[in-house]
Amino acid sequence: MRYALFEQRKDAILLAARVLLMVLFVLFGWNKLTGFSGTVAYMATTGTPAPELSAVIAVVMELIVGLALAIGFYARPLALVLAVYTLAAAFIGHHFWNMTGMVAYDNMIHFYKNVSIIGGLLLLTVTGPGKYSLDRK
């Protein structure tokens, strides 16, 4: 009874949560696409394996999968796939344990930001996207 307010607005809240969760992915996926050569160069400096292929994967996962999740298309499986991608990105791109000083601190923040995002993606995997989605579930 005390959660009736949330239950009545559950689908609207799920829509807002999906869109807000995907803002980061879509924005940076677009930046990676429009600055593709810079993305490849950056990935090469971080030791990312196969920088060109990794950049393509990053664009697909962040921009294409991010947009699909924002509109609620195949939300449950794609949220799980994006969670795995986000975990891999955290370990490949933000290995703060090998750094020192402010660079280590900055990368630690980004690493744990990714961990927190994974939590949101796992919630989306379990709850589904709600009725305001292409999945309508």
Buried (B, 14 or more C-beta within 10 A) or exposed (E): EEEEEEEEEBBEBBBEBBBEBBEEBBEBBBBBBEEBEEBBEBBBEEEBEEBBEBBBBBBBBBBBBBBBBBBBBBBBEBBBBBBEBBBBBBEBBBBBEEBEEEEBEEBBEBBEBBEEBBEBBEBBBEBBBBBBBEBEE
